[in-house]
Amino acid sequence: MEPDGIGALLGAIMAATGTVFEPGEAVDINDSAPEDFRPLTMEVAGESIAVHPADLRELMWTYDPAGTPALAISFDGRVAQWLGGATHANVGRSLALSVCGEVLSEPVIREAILGGAVQITGDLGPEDANALLHVVAGQVDCAGRPIPAERPGGGKRSGGSRD
């Protein structure tokens, strides 16, 4: 990761939000984010999908088995279906996971991801994971500006639980 790229992005987001999530704490997801706000992108073999916060089922940060901070993301509907199909067809290739245009991780697909859930690890510390949660959940934009959670038919939902 480039210091001026993802580091600058994460620093700006944390400076703007100040909220710190604990490991395993479900994050409020803002379904009211503008329709064109899709901060998370996944790409494999030239196919990609941009993810809106409403596509999330659950979002939190945790530690992977090696003790490294990781974003744990579960997807609903179209994204879970895309992820299953894309990973099934591309075992052995890399799946690029990007937030706000910055590649965070490019793991090699070892098997199809059919459950609609991924963990993003990399050179992340707890502060980095917190900053990324704010953006992926639709709480702030890629510059760290708050996104209102008031829109007809939308709003915040805790931990991804659908009402």
C-alpha positions in Angstrom: 0.0 0.0 0.0 1.3 3.4 -0.8 1.7 5.8 2.1 0.1 8.7 0.3 -2.8 6.5 -1.0 -4.5 4.4 1.6 -2.7 6.0 4.6 -3.8 9.5 3.7 -7.4 8.2 3.2 -7.5 6.4 6.5 -6.0 9.4 8.4 -8.6 11.8 6.9 -11.5 9.4 7.8 -10.4 8.9 11.4 -9.8 12.6 11.9 -13.3 13.3 10.7 -15.2 10.6 12.6 -13.4 9.9 15.9 -15.7 6.9 16.6 -13.9 3.7 17.5 -15.5 0.3 17.1 -14.4 -2.6 19.3 -13.4 -5.9 17.7 -16.5 -8.0 17.1 -18.9 -5.0 17.5 -21.5 -4.8 14.8 -21.4 -1.6 12.8 -24.5 0.5 11.9 -25.0 0.3 8.2 -26.4 3.4 6.4 -28.9 2.2 3.8 -29.6 5.9 3.0 -26.2 6.5 1.4 -26.6 7.9 -2.1 -27.2 5.2 -4.7 -23.9 6.1 -6.5 -21.9 5.8 -3.3 -20.2 2.4 -3.7 -16.9 2.5 -1.8 -16.1 -1.2 -1.8 -15.1 -2.9 -5.1 -14.2 -6.5 -5.8 -12.5 -7.5 -9.1 -11.4 -10.8 -10.5 -10.4 -11.7 -14.1 -11.6 -8.4 -15.5 -15.1 -8.7 -13.8 -15.9 -6.4 -11.0 -18.8 -5.4 -8.7 -19.2 -2.1 -6.8 -20.9 -2.5 -3.4 -23.4 -0.1 -1.8 -23.8 -0.2 2.0 -27.4 -1.6 1.4 -25.7 -4.7 -0.1 -24.2 -5.6 3.3 -25.7 -8.1 5.7 -23.1 -7.7 8.5 -19.9 -5.6 9.0 -17.3 -5.6 11.8 -13.6 -5.8 12.4 -12.0 -8.7 14.1 -8.7 -10.5 14.3 -7.8 -13.3 11.9 -6.3 -16.6 13.3 -2.8 -15.0 13.0 -3.8 -12.1 15.2 -4.0 -9.5 12.3 -6.9 -7.0 12.3 -9.4 -7.9 9.6 -12.6 -6.5 8.2 -15.3 -9.2 8.3 -18.0 -8.5 5.7 -21.1 -10.5 4.8 -23.1 -9.6 1.7 -26.7 -9.9 0.7 -28.4 -10.8 -2.6 -26.7 -9.7 -5.8 -23.2 -9.3 -4.3 -23.2 -12.7 -2.5 -24.4 -14.3 -5.8 -21.7 -12.5 -7.8 -19.0 -13.4 -5.3 -20.0 -17.1 -5.4 -20.0 -17.2 -9.2 -16.8 -15.2 -9.7 -14.8 -17.2 -7.2 -16.1 -20.5 -8.5 -15.0 -19.6 -12.0 -11.6 -18.2 -11.0 -10.0 -20.5 -8.5 -6.3 -19.8 -8.5 -6.6 -16.2 -9.5 -6.4 -13.1 -7.4 -9.5 -11.3 -6.1 -8.8 -7.6 -5.6 -10.6 -5.9 -2.8 -10.6 -2.1 -2.9 -12.0 0.8 -0.8 -12.3 4.2 -2.4 -10.2 3.1 -5.3 -7.3 1.9 -3.1 -6.5 -1.8 -3.3 -6.4 -3.3 0.2 -5.9 -6.9 -0.5 -5.5 -9.3 -3.4 -5.8 -12.8 -2.0 -5.6 -15.9 -4.3 -8.9 -17.6 -4.5 -8.5 -21.1 -3.1 -12.1 -22.2 -3.4 -15.5 -20.7 -4.3 -16.9 -18.3 -1.7 -20.5 -19.5 -1.6 -21.5 -18.1 1.8 -21.3 -14.4 0.8 -18.7 -13.5 3.4 -15.1 -12.3 3.2 -12.4 -11.1 5.5 -10.1 -8.3 4.3 -6.7 -8.4 5.9 -3.5 -6.7 4.9 -1.3 -4.1 6.5 -4.1 -2.9 8.7 -3.9 -1.8 12.3 -7.0 -1.4 14.5 -7.3 2.3 13.6 -7.2 1.5 9.9 -9.9 -1.1 10.3 -12.1 1.4 12.1 -11.6 4.0 9.4 -12.5 1.5 6.7 -15.7 0.4 8.6 -17.0 4.0 8.6 -16.7 4.2 4.8 -17.9 0.7 3.8 -20.9 1.1 6.2 -21.8 4.4 4.4 -21.4 6.6 7.5 -18.8 8.8 5.8 -17.7 9.3 2.2 -14.2 8.7 0.9 -13.1 12.2 2.2 -14.4 11.6 5.7 -17.5 13.7 5.3 -20.6 12.4 7.1 -23.4 10.9 5.0 -26.9 11.6 6.5 -29.0 8.5 7.4 -32.3 10.2 6.6 -33.9 9.2 3.3 -37.3 7.7 2.7 -37.0 3.9 2.7 -33.5 4.0 4.1 -31.7 4.6 7.4 -29.3 3.0 9.7 -29.6 -0.6 10.7 -27.5 -2.1 13.5 -25.0 -4.8 12.5 -26.7 -5.4 9.2 -30.0 -6.7 10.7 -32.8 -6.1 8.2 -36.0 -4.8 9.7 
